Amino acid sequence: MRVCVLGGAGHIGAQAATYLAPHPAVSALVIADIDEAAARRVADSCGPKCQAARCDIYSDSDLARLIADNDLVINMVGPFFRHGARILIAAINAKCNYVDINDDWEPTRAMMELDAQARKAGVTAVIGMGSSPGLTNLLAAKVAAQLDKVERLYTGWTMAGTVDESELLDIVSQSGAPSAAMIHWLRQVSGNIEVLREGALRQASPVEQIRFYYPGLGECSGWTIGHPEPITFATSYPGLRESYNLMGLNETMAAALREVGAAIDSGALTHEQAARQMIGGLGEDSGMLDANEITAPVIFAYGEGSAGGRKMRVGAHPKRLPAGLLDAWTAGPLAVGAVLVGEGKASGHGVLSPERAFDVDAFFEAFAPLCEGEGEVIELRVESL
């Protein structure tokens, strides 16, 4: 299959290209970016299957030309609340399969509404196929499979303790300007977000602390953020009463996010101004990335429900992950999802979330070779309530 990576010169796009280029299912790989020189450097580093192309995503003709020449387009262009639905529509119009790492809840709703259009076009579009969402969704599927009835389903990821300040600055800023990842983050910790409470999707304030008891670890907590998992789980798991996506933060970082979110909500700061303020506040002595208060696994899904007539709690987290940190943990699941779609191993046509798109065991079998070490990829923990 011919694959085009839009935004392929970015950190995660370039990492995904290194996983995809050697795969026998990929016959050609196009690295497309507004910065053609950067795209060429990535393409040259990935071998003879790869080529570079300049693409301005605001140009309908650029998008149509690139997408039409490929079997699958991978959309890495964030923030997705600005670009996600438009690029998906272009893929559907071109009858080209599609995968992205959309981590915004608002466009998730809009993109799910394109399901009938995608099915009519014979297109498989998997949205949110990164670490969170993506890997977290497949972990949640493992959790749900242990329960006859699932009532609570949380997903989470930890930043503190997984990156240092210099690494975080590389992720959240590009040449001194706030990155799409940073704008996304501040958008999803300001205003209202959507969570699943009392069996319905409801508006709520972000950066709320949620406590739970992870099997084998005891009491843990995380802070709410606007992510797609509660939106898609509301459809995927009928009867689900509660769902949040949680950030593993220390109190210092949580307080900083609440403060900057309030400034955005009051109109005192734009998202871009708030991003610059946050970037300027990161430093060796900021304490924002200290991990001493973090007890949950780095990436996890947690559920409560019943099995065999008994109340149970279940946790699932990776025992092994790809070498590297956040970039690799996002690019690895993305690459696996893209190959499974290209090989016709997704569950069908339409706009699909990861937990509905893939057989969970087949996904983790394909994911295992990208991970460091040997042995089981996922650890499941089950306790009676």
N, C-alpha and C positions, 0 to 999 in steps of 0.2 A: 504494500500500500504506500501511496505518497502522502506524506504528512507535512503540514505547514504549522509552524509554531509562531503565532502572532505575539510580539513582545519577546521574542526569543533571545535577545541580547541582554535581558535582565538576569539577575542572579538566579532565580528559580528556573526561568526558561532555559538558560544555558546549562544548568544542572540536568534538567529533563532531557535536553538534547544529548548529553553524554550517556544517558541510559538508553535512549531510543536508537541512536545511530547504529550500534552494533547488532540490534535485534534483527533476526532473519525475516520477521514479518514486515520490516520497514525497508522498502526498496529505494526511497528517496526522502530526504528531509530538508525542508526549506526553513531557514532561519530568517524571519521577517521582522523588521524593526524600523522605526523612523530614523534611527542611527545606522545607516547601512555599513559604515566602517566597522562599528562594533559587531554587527551581525556577521560580517565577513570574518572577523577574528574568531567568533564562536564556530562558524561553519568550518573554517580551516582547521580548528583544533579537533573537530569531530570526525574528520576523515572524508573519503571520496564520495560517500553517499550524499554529502551535505552541500548546500549552496545558500548564498545569501540573497536577500531581496529587500529593497526599501519599501516600506508600507506606511502610508499616512492613514490611520484608522478613520479620520474624519472625511476621507475621500471615498465616496461610494464606489467610484470606478476602481480605485486601488484594491479595496476589499473584494469586490466582485471578481476582479481578475485573479487575485491570489487564490481565493477560495475555490473558484471554478476549476483550477488546474490540479486540485488535490482530492484525495479520498476522505481525508479527515483533517479538520482544523482544530488546533489546541489554542485556546484563548487565554493568554497570560496578561492581558491589558487591563489593569485596574486603575482607579477603584471601580468595582463592578456596578455600583449604583449609578455610575455615569455611562459605562460602555457595554455592560453585559448583554442586555436585551437586544440592543441594536446589532451587535455582532452575531448573536444567535439567529436573529431574523435573516441576516445575510447568508448564513450557512444553510438555513432551511430553504431559502429561495434558490440556492445553488444545488440543493439536494446532496449536501456534503455532511458527513457525520461530524460530531462536535463534542469536545470535552473542555472543561475549564476548571478553575480553582475558585469560583465565585464564593466569597465569604461574607457577603452582605445579605441581610434578610429581606430588604425591600425588593431588589430585583429578582430574588428567588420567587416571590409571588408572581411577578410579571412574567418570568420565564416559564414557570409551571403552566401559566395560562396559554402558552404556545404549544402545549402537548398535542392537541388535535391537529394543528397545522403541521407539526413535525411528523406525526404518524401518517398523515395523508401524503406527505412527501417521501415517506420511506426513510426518514432520517432518525438515527439514534443520537440523542444529545444527553450527555451525562454532565450535570452541573454540580459544582462543589466537590471536585475530586482531588483534594490536596491532603493536608494533615488534619486540619479542622476548619471546615468540614472535609470529609473524605475518609481518612483512616478512622476518625472517631465514629463515623456512621457504620463502618464495617465492624468495629468493636461493639457498637450498640446492637448490631444484628446478632453477634455472638451472645451478648447478654440476654437479649430477648428470646433467643432459641432455648435458653435454659429454663424459661418460665412458661407455664400454661397461660398465665395472665400477667401482663406487665402494666404497672400503675404509675411508676416514676421512672424516668430515663434521663440521666444527666450525661453530658459529655464535657470533657475539659482538657485543658492544655496549660502547661506551666512555662512561663518565660523566665522568672527568677531562677537563677542557678543553672540555666541552660546556655546563656550567652553572657559575655562581659560587655561593658559599656562600649568599647571600640567596635565590637561585632554588631551590637544593636544599632549604633550610629550608621554602620554600613548598610543595614537593612532599612532603616527609617529615613535616611537622607541620601540623595544622589547629587554629587557635586555641590553639596551645601543646601540644596533645596529639598523640601519634604517629599518623600517618596509616596507612591500610590498606597503602599502598605500603611504608612503613617496617617494619611488622610482617611483611609478606611477605618483605622483604629479609633481615631477621634470622632468620626461620624457615629460609630457604634457604641461610644460611651457618652454620648450627648443626646439630647432630645429624649424621645421615648423609644423603647424597643418592644418587640413582640415576644412573649413567652407563653408557654402552655401552662395554665393554672385552672384547677377545678374543671378539667375536661374541655377547656376552650382556649383558643388563642386570644390573649389579652395584652393591652398596652401596659407597660411597666417602666419604671425608672431603671437605668443601667447602674452598674457598679454596686449591686446589692449583694451582701454576703449571704451565701447559702451553705449550711452545714449538713454533713451527711457522714455515715459510718462506713468507710470502705473496708471490705473484708480483709482481715489480717493487719490493718493499719490503724483501726480505730477512728476517732473523730477527725474528719478532714473538712476543709472549706474551700470555696472558690467564689469568685466575684462575677456577676452576670454581665454579659456583653451581647449586643445584637448580632446573632449568627443564624445561619439557615437551619441548623439541626432541629430546633423546636417546630419550625414551619413544616419541614418535610415529615418529621416523625408524627405530627398530628394526622397526616394522611396514611402513613405507612403502618401505624400501630393503633387501630381502632380500640377505643376503651382506655387509652393512655390518659392519665389524669394530670400529669405534671412533667414538664421538660424544660431544662435550662442548658445553655452552653456557658461554661465557667472558665474564667481565667485564674490560673494559679499565681497570685500576686502576694507580696507582703503589704503590710498596712501603709508603708511609706508610699509605694507606687499607687495603691488604691486611693489614698487621700489626694495624691497629685492628679489622678484621673478625674476624681469627683470635682476638684477645684476647677480644672480646665474645662470640664464638661459644663459646669455651671456658667463659666464665662462665655462659652459658645452659645448656650441657651439664652443668656441675657442680651446677646448681640454685642458684647464687649470685644469679642474676638471672632474672626472667621476661622474656619477649619485650618486654613493655611497659616494664619498667624498663631493659632494655638499649637500647631505642629512645630513651628519654629521655637516657640517658648519651651515646649517639652524637650526638644532636641538640645536647646541651650542649657536646660537643667540637668541633663545627664552628665555625669562625671564620676571620677573615681570615688568621691566621697558622698555621692548622692544617696547611697543606700537603697536605691530603687530596685536593684537586681539582687539584693541579698536574699539567700534562700532559707534563712534560719526559721522562717515562719511557715514554710511550705511543706506539707506532709503528703499530699496526693501524688500519684504517679505523674510522670512528665506528660503523657498522653493517656487518656482513659475514657471508658464508658462505665457508668454505674447504673444499676437498675434495682427496683424493688417490685415485688409482686408475689405470686403464689405458684407453687408447683406441687403436684400430688397432694393437694389439700393443705399444704403448709406455707406459711409466710416466709419469703426468702429475700435475701439481698445478694446481688451478684456484681462482681467487678471484672473488667477485662482490660488489660494493658499490654503493650508490646514487651517481650523479653529481649528482642533484638530489633535494631533499627538500622537504616543505611548509615554508612560512615559520614560524619559531618554533623551539622545541627539543623537549624530550622529550614534552610534551603533544601537540604537533602531529604528531610522528613516530609516535605511538601512535594518535591519533584518525584520522589520514588513512587508513591501511590498514584500520582498523576500519570507517570509513564506506564505503569501496570494497567491502569484503567484504559488508557488510550490503546494499548496493544489488544486488550480483551475486546474492546469495541471493534477495532480493525479486523480481528479474527472472527467476528460474528458471535462472540461469547457473552454479549450482554443479553438482557432478558427480552429485548424486543425494540420496536421503534417507539418514538415519542420522547418527551422531556422527562428524564429519570434522575432521581437522587441516587447516591451510591448504594444505599441499603436496598433499593428496589432494582438497581441495574445489574448487580452481580451476585452469583453464588458465593457466599462468604468464604467457604473453604477453598474454592477454586481461586479466589482472589489472593488469599494468604499463601497458598501454594506458589502462585506466580510471584508474589512479593518477597518470599523468603530468600531467593538468590541475591537480591539487592542488599540484604541486611548483613551486618557484621556477625561473625561467629557462626556457630552451628547449633542445631537443636530446634526446639519448638519456638515459633515466632511469637505466639500469644500465650499469656498466662491468664487463666480463668480462676476466680476465687468465688466460692459459694458458701453462704452462711444462712442459718435459720434466724429469723427475726425473733 
